[in-house]
Amino acid sequence: MSNFNRTTVTAALIYANGPIHIGHLAGCYLPADIYVRYLRSQKKEVIFISGTDEHGVPITIKAQKEGKTPQQVVDHYYEVIKNSFAEFGISFDIYGRTSDPVHHQISQDFFKKLYEEGKFIEETTNQFFDESANQFLADRYIIGECPSCHQPGAYGDQCEKCGTTLSPTELINPKSTLSGNAPVLKPTKNWFLPLDQWQNSLEEYVASHPEWKSNVAGQVKSWLQEGLKPRAMTRDLNWGVPIPLEGTEGKVLYVWFDAPIGYISMTSQLTKDWETYWKAKDSRIVHFIGKDNIVFHCLIFPAMCMAHGDYQLADQVPANEFMNLEGDKISTSRNWAVWLHEYLTEFPDKQDVLRYTLTALSPETKDSDFTWADYQTKNNSELVAILGNFVNRAFVLIDKNYNSLVPTKSAGTGLEESLIKAVKEIPSSLSNALENYKFRDALVYAMEIARIGNKYLAEAEPWKLIKTEPEKAATVLNYAVQLVAHVAVALEPFLPFTSQKLFKALGSGSLDWQTIGDFNVIAEGQKLENPGLLFEKIEDEVIQKQIAKLQESKKQMELANKKVPEIKETTSFDDFLKMDLRVGQIVDAISVEKSKKLLQLKVDDGIRQRTILSGIAEHFSPEEVIGRQITFLANLAPRKIMGVESEGMILMAEGQEGELVFLSPSSPVWNGGKIS
Ligand SMILES: [Zn+2]
């Protein structure tokens, strides 16, 4: 860091098409905020930039779904997102928007410079077009099977399952999300950035950063190994930054072209010195993002900046992996998430408890899992039992015995010496962890001060000394107050609300990083103001309520997302009568050799035992079905399947989880009974 005089910290621009959940916070906003608060506390020059990404197909799709204009959607969510970040203590210096005219101007200037210097390839290519919607299908307007991991429902620009970046024509069985129809190919002109021409420079750039996190370096290297291809920087779409060229109506800049420029345009709205933060060699750029944005920040945006020539490349891109929730992937469409705006309402004044838990469970090197049980444990066993307990004991004793004034200390004993020594080692470990983006470790170091404080009070027992050795008691409590100040400074990046309470209680105002370990930072005789209990125990009922809420909303979403198949064409009563539906009983069942799906059943139809092959082997074992009464179609023409003649068909329905369910009579019926 020594060559740099200032730091430009960015946190991912989130699409303004929905609220914030814990996965977003843990993925990039919270680590970014911790990092920035740490730099500020060190009196380093730093700016913290983020905002909403208001272009791109996710916005237009949301607008279509809700019957609104894209502008209405982004206006609404910009406010929701901005407010919940502010309430949660994410301390952006500016929270901007990419629909801002300033952003349009700067993005267009960027594009125009590249265009005029011949940095793009103009190419007419065949793009998917939805004939019924009369629209080209950019990015997320097209879904299909991922060619890499074969997950269905991968988007035209990216597979969310395996993270592969795609172009729409690579999808297997592509479908338009507008009409559900298979699209046709139609020629259209777009401007491509020839990433292949920047391959060598990008390789050098990546190689010059051996300090990048292994998850980031791994993804970037696998991209480079595959070989970069030209990538379209424009789209056939009506929502976005218009291409600043004649005759390009109906086309806009690709959202991943203009979004990273958003960091720059937002900086320009924050300060007149914006160019220094992006162009000066002694400015250090750090992008905090989630793992799905790695390629855009480590390869595509750097290639754009290289092509442009004026901008510095990022020095660090400390991307996190994903956070899961209760063992399952966080999902907006299944409503499997803890939403920040709901948390803030349901847990008033508990921002720091969530900040603490999310940091302790941060997905720094691999995916992690948030559980409400962990949240409860972190609160009750760490925040209440360690931090809250230590601070409370110190303040209560001083209130009671010293009229809320910091007592006078005299020469310490061995206990104080080892205390000073223990705290002295913390700032460097803490700084080291923070500067290397190891926020989980850093939190442990910061909390260590509270642990030391607890241990110190337990060993020194000032409550006993007050009567027997008052000078010694005063000394212990003076040291305890100094420790409260140290913990307030060390925890400020993580728990800013708690730290502010402590600074107020100490009458000190915010303190600098350098005061950690300074045992004279709070003056003797200083009036203290007991902050009361910093944290309260969270009971089981509260946790169970949250888990029940999650389960319920998931169930509701699943039911809502369930598509009831359309009713078939009307049939006549006579046609219905032709079908002979009966009740029978499975008397024997065996697996069919070489078939994963089929069971060979013997069904008692009241007259004889007939053989029916049924595709239920993946749902039932032969033993499970023997003895069951079932319904079957008795007069279906016999068919030979895998060499066995099947005489009829068992009727099945699909259960809630996609499992198969027999249609059995609600009370026993004689075998061969007719259904009508
Ligand atoms: Zn995939």
Residues whose N, C-alpha, C, O or C-beta is under 5 A from the ligand:
A	BS01	ZN	C146 S148 C149 H150 Q151 C159 K161 C162 T164
